[in-house]
């Protein structure tokens, strides 16, 4: 059984081929991410845990995913609306339930986000000005990341 240390293993920050392009793209925004499928990464039914490390004040816009998700803060703080979440605090959302925007605190933030299925990692529903929503495929990288911003 493989195990990984966030602090000690150079190979911790990794992704299976299915998520490789997304893995490389998020790095260009100053994020680090690691993708841990809980089964066959090529099977759409496989849940996936994603570790995301955000720099200080990094903001991810309001959005949803087409599957249920669970997120726990492991380091730093994360502001979600009027709440500031700390290590051990949890956020959950049902499929298509909007959440955010969420902003990393002054020391950054690391979370573990568990998606109910593999497509939930790469498919997102984003809220646009005026409340309009739009489905975005994160594998279409130029479209998906034009709204990601540094705080």
VENDANOR-V886413 format. One record per residue. N is the residue number from 0. D_FIRST is the distance of its C-alpha to the first C-alpha in Angstrom with 1 decimal. Layout:
# VENDANOR-V886413
n | d_first
N | D_FIRST
N | D_FIRST
This chain:
# VENDANOR-V886413
n | d_first
0 | 0.0
1 | 3.8
2 | 6.6
3 | 10.2
4 | 13.6
5 | 16.5
6 | 18.9
7 | 17.4
8 | 15.4
9 | 17.7
10 | 15.1
11 | 14.5
12 | 17.4
13 | 16.5
14 | 17.0
15 | 16.5
16 | 19.9
17 | 21.1
18 | 21.3
19 | 22.1
20 | 25.9
21 | 25.5
22 | 23.1
23 | 25.7
24 | 28.6
25 | 27.5
26 | 27.3
27 | 31.0
28 | 31.8
29 | 30.3
30 | 27.2
31 | 23.6
32 | 21.0
33 | 17.3
34 | 16.2
35 | 13.0
36 | 13.6
37 | 12.4
38 | 12.6
39 | 14.8
40 | 16.3
41 | 19.5
42 | 20.1
43 | 22.5
44 | 21.4
45 | 17.9
46 | 17.8
47 | 16.8
48 | 16.3
49 | 18.3
50 | 18.7
51 | 22.3
52 | 24.2
53 | 28.0
54 | 30.7
55 | 33.6
56 | 35.8
57 | 33.8
58 | 34.8
59 | 33.2
60 | 36.0
61 | 36.3
62 | 34.3
63 | 32.4
64 | 29.7
65 | 30.1
66 | 27.4
67 | 26.6
68 | 24.7
69 | 23.6
70 | 23.6
71 | 23.2
72 | 24.6
73 | 22.5
74 | 25.0
75 | 28.7
76 | 30.8
77 | 31.4
78 | 34.8
79 | 35.0
80 | 38.6
81 | 40.3
82 | 37.2
83 | 35.2
84 | 31.6
85 | 29.8
86 | 26.3
87 | 25.1
88 | 27.6
89 | 26.6
90 | 28.3
91 | 27.9
92 | 29.9
93 | 30.6
94 | 30.7
95 | 33.7
96 | 34.4
97 | 35.5
98 | 34.3
99 | 35.0
100 | 36.2
101 | 33.7
102 | 34.2
103 | 32.2
104 | 34.0
105 | 35.7
106 | 32.5
107 | 30.4
108 | 27.6
109 | 23.9
110 | 22.7
111 | 19.7
112 | 21.1
113 | 19.6
114 | 21.5
115 | 22.0
116 | 21.7
117 | 21.1
118 | 24.9
119 | 25.3
120 | 23.6
121 | 26.3
122 | 29.3
123 | 31.3
124 | 34.7
125 | 36.8
126 | 39.9
127 | 42.8
128 | 46.1
129 | 48.3
130 | 45.4
131 | 44.8
132 | 41.2
133 | 39.6
134 | 36.5
135 | 34.7
136 | 32.1
137 | 30.0
138 | 29.6
139 | 33.3
140 | 32.8
141 | 36.5
142 | 37.3
143 | 34.3
144 | 34.4
145 | 38.1
146 | 38.0
147 | 35.2
148 | 37.0
149 | 37.0
150 | 38.8
